[in-house]
Amino acid sequence: MKGKKNMSIMKIGERIAVLRRQKGITQEELARNVGITAQAVSKWENGSVPDTELLPIIADYFETSIDDLFGRNSVSGQWFDDAIDHAVYSDDRDQLLHNIFELCWKMEQSTRQNKDRATLYRTEETTNGVSEKTPVFSSLLFDGGFTQMLINNGNKYFICVPENPDAKKITDGVDLYDLFADLSKREVLDTMIMLCKRDLSSGNFTRELIQSKMNYDEEKAAEVISVLRKYHFLGTDSLELNDETINTYWIQRTPAACFVSLLLFAHDLAEKPEWFFIYHDNKYKAFLK
């Protein structure tokens, strides 16, 4: 136990010395800003340890965390898992998703510390005065993958694609031509959007709902339902009523979520992003292999 304690003490003293040199200040300047003597700083850097009440002051001065002062800045270990849990978790589901997005945004911003500053562009100064309705993005492109993030405009999202996906595996066994052909039909796309706007707690619905909402005849509604069932967008039940079998439908949640994601990405494919808060372009390999 004693050995472990000495190791921690040496780490915090060494870390303070490193931070002080990085900041380009003397022991006297650090002492003056923290409110102690230069002799105390010298003792820290030679194996002593600051008083507990000074740790937050030192961490704030160096714009770091107390964990970092103790050399616990690795992204591994239980402490990191606990920190993420604490930062993200909330009983309020809306707040939980907000916290997840904020964590993604924080990870994106961490590229400011990237050593390859020649290819890192921070353009937030150019977004000053931009309308809140104007989409503002963050994008990181490396040979190891890429990110795309919409950080405002009410339709926020974050995507991270590590490495370069295998194009053959993406298309293997899936007829993407049929998918895009079906989605290009206005009646199919409009119906999917209408159904995604419907509260999932409303329960099952019949073909007549699509007919009335979309102003389709019975044949057109049946064709659209056939397409939606083809992609497992709709589940179906049979209801026996007055010796008659009535088909009812419900929205399959996972395909619906994928569809909404596709809409968000497709919008930014059709409307080229122009405003970036962070843009890092250091990619030379192909996007797909």
C-alpha positions as CSV (number, residue, x, y, z in Angstrom):
1,M,0.0,0.0,0.0
2,K,2.8,2.4,0.9
3,G,4.4,1.8,-2.5
4,K,1.2,2.7,-4.3
5,K,0.8,5.9,-2.2
6,N,4.3,7.0,-3.0
7,M,3.8,6.4,-6.7
8,S,0.6,8.6,-6.7
9,I,2.5,11.4,-4.8
10,M,5.3,11.3,-7.3
11,K,2.8,11.4,-10.2
12,I,1.0,14.5,-9.0
13,G,4.3,16.3,-8.4
14,E,5.6,15.3,-11.8
15,R,2.3,16.3,-13.4
16,I,2.3,19.7,-11.8
17,A,5.9,20.3,-13.0
18,V,4.9,19.3,-16.6
19,L,1.8,21.5,-16.6
20,R,3.9,24.4,-15.2
21,R,6.5,24.1,-17.9
22,Q,3.8,23.8,-20.6
23,K,2.3,27.0,-19.4
24,G,5.8,28.6,-19.4
25,I,5.7,29.9,-15.8
26,T,8.2,29.6,-12.9
27,Q,7.6,28.0,-9.6
28,E,7.2,31.5,-8.1
29,E,4.5,32.5,-10.6
30,L,2.6,29.3,-9.9
31,A,2.9,29.9,-6.2
32,R,1.6,33.4,-6.5
33,N,-1.4,32.4,-8.6
34,V,-2.4,29.5,-6.3
35,G,-1.7,31.4,-3.1
36,I,1.1,29.5,-1.5
37,T,4.9,29.8,-1.3
38,A,7.5,28.9,-4.0
39,Q,9.0,26.5,-1.5
40,A,5.7,24.6,-1.4
41,V,5.7,24.2,-5.1
42,S,9.3,23.0,-5.1
43,K,8.3,20.4,-2.5
44,W,5.4,19.2,-4.7
45,E,7.7,18.7,-7.6
46,N,10.2,16.8,-5.5
47,G,7.8,14.3,-4.0
48,S,5.4,16.1,-1.7
49,V,1.7,16.5,-2.3
50,P,-0.6,19.6,-2.2
51,D,-3.2,20.0,0.6
52,T,-6.6,18.6,-0.5
53,E,-8.3,22.0,-0.5
54,L,-5.7,23.3,-3.0
55,L,-6.4,20.5,-5.6
56,P,-9.5,22.2,-7.2
57,I,-7.6,25.6,-7.3
58,I,-4.6,24.0,-9.0
59,A,-6.8,22.1,-11.5
60,D,-8.8,25.2,-12.3
61,Y,-5.6,27.2,-12.8
62,F,-4.2,24.7,-15.3
63,E,-7.7,24.3,-16.9
64,T,-7.6,20.5,-16.2
65,S,-9.2,18.0,-13.9
66,I,-8.2,16.7,-10.5
67,D,-8.0,13.2,-12.1
68,D,-5.5,14.6,-14.6
69,L,-3.3,16.0,-11.7
70,F,-3.1,12.4,-10.4
71,G,-2.1,11.1,-13.8
72,R,-5.5,9.5,-14.4
73,N,-6.0,10.9,-17.9
74,S,-6.1,7.5,-19.7
75,V,-9.3,6.6,-21.5
76,S,-9.3,3.2,-19.9
77,G,-10.3,1.9,-16.5
78,Q,-13.4,1.9,-14.3
79,W,-13.0,5.5,-13.4
80,F,-13.6,6.5,-17.0
81,D,-16.7,4.3,-17.3
82,D,-18.0,5.8,-14.1
83,A,-17.4,9.4,-15.4
84,I,-19.2,8.6,-18.6
85,D,-22.1,7.1,-16.7
86,H,-22.3,10.2,-14.5
87,A,-22.1,12.6,-17.4
88,V,-24.8,10.8,-19.5
89,Y,-27.3,9.1,-17.2
90,S,-30.7,10.8,-16.4
91,D,-34.1,9.5,-15.5
92,D,-35.5,12.0,-17.9
93,R,-35.2,10.3,-21.4
94,D,-35.2,13.6,-23.2
95,Q,-32.3,14.8,-21.0
96,L,-30.5,11.5,-21.5
97,L,-30.5,11.9,-25.3
98,H,-29.4,15.5,-24.8
99,N,-26.5,14.4,-22.6
100,I,-25.5,11.7,-25.2
101,F,-25.4,14.4,-27.9
102,E,-23.4,16.8,-25.8
103,L,-20.9,14.0,-25.1
104,C,-20.6,13.4,-28.9
105,W,-20.1,17.1,-29.4
106,K,-17.4,17.2,-26.7
107,M,-15.6,14.3,-28.4
108,E,-15.7,16.2,-31.7
109,Q,-14.3,19.4,-30.1
110,S,-11.4,17.4,-28.6
111,T,-9.8,17.5,-32.0
112,R,-8.8,21.1,-31.1
113,Q,-5.9,19.4,-29.2
114,N,-4.9,17.4,-32.3
115,K,-1.2,17.8,-33.1
116,D,-1.9,18.0,-36.8
117,R,-3.0,21.6,-36.6
118,A,-2.2,22.3,-40.2
119,T,-5.3,20.5,-41.3
120,L,-7.6,21.5,-38.5
121,Y,-9.8,24.4,-39.3
122,R,-11.9,26.1,-36.6
123,T,-14.4,28.2,-38.5
124,E,-16.7,29.2,-35.6
125,E,-15.8,32.8,-36.1
126,T,-17.3,32.6,-39.6
127,T,-20.6,31.3,-38.2
128,N,-21.1,34.4,-36.0
129,G,-24.3,36.1,-37.1
130,V,-25.5,33.0,-39.0
131,S,-29.2,32.4,-38.8
132,E,-30.3,29.7,-36.3
133,K,-32.1,28.1,-39.2
134,T,-28.8,27.7,-41.2
135,P,-27.3,24.3,-40.7
136,V,-23.9,24.3,-39.0
137,F,-21.8,21.2,-39.2
138,S,-18.7,19.6,-37.7
139,S,-16.8,17.0,-39.8
140,L,-13.6,15.0,-39.2
141,L,-12.1,13.1,-42.1
142,F,-9.2,10.7,-41.4
143,D,-7.9,7.7,-43.1
144,G,-9.2,5.7,-40.2
145,G,-12.8,6.9,-40.8
146,F,-14.9,10.0,-40.6
147,T,-17.6,11.8,-38.6
148,Q,-20.5,14.0,-39.7
149,M,-22.4,16.1,-37.1
150,L,-25.2,18.6,-37.5
151,I,-24.9,20.7,-34.3
152,N,-27.9,23.1,-34.7
153,N,-31.0,23.7,-36.7
154,G,-33.3,21.5,-34.6
155,N,-32.3,18.3,-36.5
156,K,-29.1,17.5,-34.7
157,Y,-27.4,14.2,-35.3
158,F,-24.0,12.5,-35.0
159,I,-22.5,9.7,-37.1
160,C,-19.2,8.0,-36.7
161,V,-17.9,5.6,-39.4
162,P,-14.6,3.9,-38.4
163,E,-12.3,2.8,-41.2
164,N,-13.6,2.3,-44.7
165,P,-16.6,0.0,-45.0
166,D,-16.6,-2.9,-47.4
167,A,-18.7,-1.9,-50.3
168,K,-19.3,-5.5,-51.3
169,K,-20.7,-6.4,-47.9
170,I,-23.0,-3.3,-47.9
171,T,-24.6,-4.4,-51.2
172,D,-24.3,-8.2,-50.7
173,G,-27.8,-9.8,-50.6
174,V,-29.6,-6.5,-50.6
175,D,-31.2,-5.0,-53.7
176,L,-30.4,-1.4,-53.2
177,Y,-31.7,-0.5,-56.6
178,D,-35.2,-1.7,-55.7
179,L,-35.0,0.2,-52.4
180,F,-34.1,3.5,-53.9
181,A,-36.6,3.0,-56.8
182,D,-39.4,2.4,-54.2
183,L,-38.4,5.4,-52.1
184,S,-38.4,7.5,-55.2
185,K,-42.1,6.9,-55.5
186,R,-43.7,10.0,-54.0
187,E,-46.7,8.0,-52.6
188,V,-44.4,5.6,-50.7
189,L,-42.1,8.4,-49.3
190,D,-45.0,10.6,-48.3
191,T,-46.8,7.7,-46.6
192,M,-43.7,6.7,-44.6
193,I,-43.3,10.3,-43.5
194,M,-46.9,10.5,-42.5
195,L,-46.7,7.3,-40.5
196,C,-43.5,8.4,-38.8
197,K,-45.4,11.5,-37.6
198,R,-48.0,9.3,-36.0
199,D,-47.8,8.7,-32.3
200,L,-46.8,5.1,-31.8
201,S,-49.0,4.8,-28.8
202,S,-52.1,5.3,-31.1
203,G,-52.1,1.5,-31.7
204,N,-52.8,-0.4,-34.9
205,F,-54.4,1.1,-37.9
206,T,-56.1,-0.2,-41.1
207,R,-55.7,0.5,-44.8
208,E,-58.5,3.1,-44.5
209,L,-56.2,5.3,-42.4
210,I,-53.7,5.6,-45.3
211,Q,-56.5,6.1,-47.8
212,S,-58.1,9.0,-45.8
213,K,-54.8,10.7,-44.7
214,M,-53.1,10.4,-48.1
215,N,-56.2,10.7,-50.3
216,Y,-55.5,7.4,-52.1
217,D,-57.9,5.0,-53.5
218,E,-58.1,1.4,-52.2
219,E,-55.7,0.0,-54.9
220,K,-53.1,2.7,-54.4
221,A,-53.2,2.3,-50.6
222,A,-52.8,-1.5,-51.0
223,E,-49.7,-1.0,-53.2
224,V,-48.1,1.3,-50.7
225,I,-48.7,-1.1,-47.9
226,S,-47.2,-3.9,-49.9
227,V,-44.0,-1.9,-50.4
228,L,-43.8,-1.0,-46.7
229,R,-44.3,-4.6,-45.7
230,K,-41.6,-5.6,-48.1
231,Y,-39.0,-3.6,-46.1
232,H,-40.5,-4.7,-42.8
233,F,-41.6,-1.1,-42.1
234,L,-45.0,-2.4,-41.2
235,G,-46.1,-5.3,-39.0
236,T,-49.5,-6.9,-39.4
237,D,-52.2,-8.5,-37.4
238,S,-55.5,-10.1,-38.4
239,L,-58.7,-9.2,-36.6
240,E,-61.9,-11.3,-36.9
241,L,-64.9,-9.0,-36.8
242,N,-68.5,-10.0,-37.8
243,D,-67.2,-13.1,-39.7
244,E,-64.8,-10.9,-41.6
245,T,-61.0,-10.8,-41.4
246,I,-59.6,-7.3,-41.1
247,N,-55.9,-6.7,-41.5
248,T,-54.4,-4.1,-39.1
249,Y,-50.9,-2.7,-39.2
250,W,-48.3,-1.1,-36.9
251,I,-45.0,0.7,-37.5
252,Q,-41.9,-1.4,-36.9
253,R,-39.7,0.8,-34.7
254,T,-36.2,-0.1,-35.9
255,P,-36.9,0.3,-39.7
256,A,-38.7,3.5,-38.9
257,A,-35.7,4.9,-37.0
258,C,-33.4,3.9,-39.9
259,F,-35.7,5.7,-42.3
260,V,-35.6,8.9,-40.3
261,S,-31.8,8.7,-40.2
262,L,-31.8,8.2,-43.9
263,L,-33.9,11.3,-44.4
264,L,-31.5,13.4,-42.3
265,F,-28.4,12.2,-44.2
266,A,-30.2,12.5,-47.6
267,H,-31.1,16.1,-46.9
268,D,-27.5,17.0,-46.3
269,L,-26.5,15.1,-49.5
270,A,-29.0,17.1,-51.5
271,E,-28.1,20.4,-49.8
272,K,-24.3,20.5,-49.6
273,P,-23.1,21.6,-46.1
274,E,-21.5,25.0,-46.2
275,W,-21.1,26.2,-42.6
276,F,-18.7,24.3,-40.4
277,F,-17.8,24.9,-36.7
278,I,-15.0,22.4,-37.0
279,Y,-13.6,20.9,-40.2
280,H,-10.6,18.5,-40.2
281,D,-9.6,17.1,-43.6
282,N,-6.7,14.7,-43.5
283,K,-8.1,11.8,-45.5
284,Y,-6.3,10.2,-48.4
285,K,-7.7,6.6,-48.6
286,A,-10.9,5.7,-50.3
287,F,-14.2,6.0,-48.4
288,L,-15.1,2.4,-49.4
289,K,-13.0,-0.6,-50.0
